[in-house]
Every structure is written in structure tokens, then in C-alpha cells.
Amino acid sequence: TPIPALEIIARFLGNIACAYLPKRRYILESNLHHAFPEKPAEWRQSILRENSARLVEMGLLVLALPYLSKDQLRERVHIPNTQRKLYNSIKNSQRPTIILVPHFTLYEYLPMIPALLGWKEVNAAAIFRPLRNSKINEWIKKTRERFGVTLLSRKEGFNKAREVLKRKGILSILFDQNARRGGTLMNFFGRIASTTELPKILANHYAARVYIFHPKRIRFWMAELKLHEIEIGERPDCMNYANKWLEKKISSNDDVCADWLWMHNRWKILEHPQRRFSFSHKKQNIDLNDITSGFRLWVRLDL
């Protein structure tokens, strides 16, 4: 299908999703409102519409990736020369590497990197959350493993992830999902979010180098793949650093803002009224002075 036609389809289906998925639209509107309360409503609506279209773009890419040849991938994905040298140095390094992956539209290009760089063998794995639908889950798993990256289920893949790092390999982890009660509470856009501490634990244990992956979208299905290294002094607390980096990146311009998955229920934590005052969550890394929005309290007087 011609790319312009796919763009029209993505925008059309994005508008349908906004109109007929009220729960998801509410989450998207709420997240944008709390993250950017100073922005006008018209701006938030424009980001909402663009974000919905890019969500469909992401889904269409998942469907198309198994059929894209290496040449077609190279036409759509650009890796600057400096970044090529960096990727190759990571592959040949005698130290393990952890890549933190945020939910930008074209993050599915990450496991395509071995093909883009001509790697014949790669010691790399990615931890992912299995989908409920077994057929879709198998489709995505097969696609992501097409060029040598091994997918490890969050339910049972941690030992294998450790083995990859022991062999000085590369491990990628999505870090901007809601980690619920098992995560650590951190500040994100002035609100409390639960973030996984697994990358931090593994990085400190194996003295791994840590990078943040940014698939900078150029236009529909076209991206420039970049890595941002977390400095040595920041690695012991790399997850807090990654949250701040992501917040700054999203706030940098409208295009990047519309490219992140705002439909995630990232801030759905401490919802129970009995926990709002006590902060009974086991792991916390919060500066309460930075909590500026989205934390509501109900005070009831019983007579």
C-alpha cells in the first residue's frame, strides 16, 4: 500500500478511536491535561489527534514489519555515522549493555538494528510483556526475533536476561510502563508514577553501560535511531535519570510530545483512598516538593 494511503488510514482510524473509545480518550486527555496544565485546550486536542494517529501508525508497522526486506528497512531507517560507530562498539564491547526503551511510535525498529548494520550474529535480548492473545503475541515475538534478538517474557525470562549480561551481551527493557505495586514511586511530570527498578539492579550488579533509545520520527514509518548514554555518575540511579530525560525530551517540542504513548495509564498508582495519606508503597524515590498535580485527596468527617 502506498505510504500516503497508509497515512490517511492512520489518521482516519485515529479519529475513530478518539470518537468511539471514550475510556482511552479520557486517559489521554487526563494525562495531557495534568502534564501540560498551562497549555490551551486547543493545543492538547491537536496533540491528542496526532497521538491517536501515531498509535495506529505503530500498529500498522507491527503488521508490516515481517514483510519488509532489509533494503526496505534501510530506506525507512537512518542511523548517523557516529551512531553506527557507537552501535558497533557496543556489540564488540567487553562490558554488558542495557538499553532503556521508551514508548515512542517507531520503537519497533530497535530489534531491526542487526539487519540495518549487517550484523550476522548478535548476543542481544529484550524483556517484554506477553500479550493475552496468543496468536498476536506469537506474531510480534516472531517479528522481533527475525534478526537475532531473543525475546524474554517478563514472567519467566529474568534468569536468561542475567545470562545475556554475563556473556557481555545487550539487554533492552521498556522502562516507561506502569510497574504497579512492584515498582518504585518516582516523579514524572509533577505526578507520582511507578517505575521498574530492574534495569538499575542489573546495571549495578553487572557494571553495565546504560543507554536510552530514541527512535526520532522523521515522518510516517521513517526514523533516525539514536542512543543517549547515561553518564557514570548517574548510573546508580539510572531510572530516576531516565524519567527526567524522557520528561525533558517530551517537553522539547510538539512533534516529540505527540510521539509518546499518552494512552498508557502510567500514573495509575496509589488509587485506593486508604493509601493516599500513608504512602504505604514499599519502594519510594519521591521528592514531594516536585509533586504539582494529579494527586487528589478526599477528606471525610464521620460524626
Buried (B, 14 or more C-beta within 10 A) or exposed (E): EEEEEBBEBBBEBBBEBBEEBEEBBEBBBBBBBBBBEEBEEEBBEBBBBBBBBBBBBBEBBBEBBEEBEEEEBBEBBBBEEEBBEBBEEBBEBEEBBBBBBBBBBBBBBBBBBBBBBEBEEBBBBBBBEBEEEEEEBEBBBEBBBBBBBBBBBBEEBBEBBBBBBEEBBBBBBBBBBBBEEEBBBBBBBBBBBBBBBBBBEBBBEBEBBBBBBBBBBBEBBBBBBBBEBBEEEBBEBBBBBBBBBBBEBBEEEEEBBBBBBBBBBBBEBBEEEEEBEEEEBEBEBBEEEEEEEBBEEEEEEEE
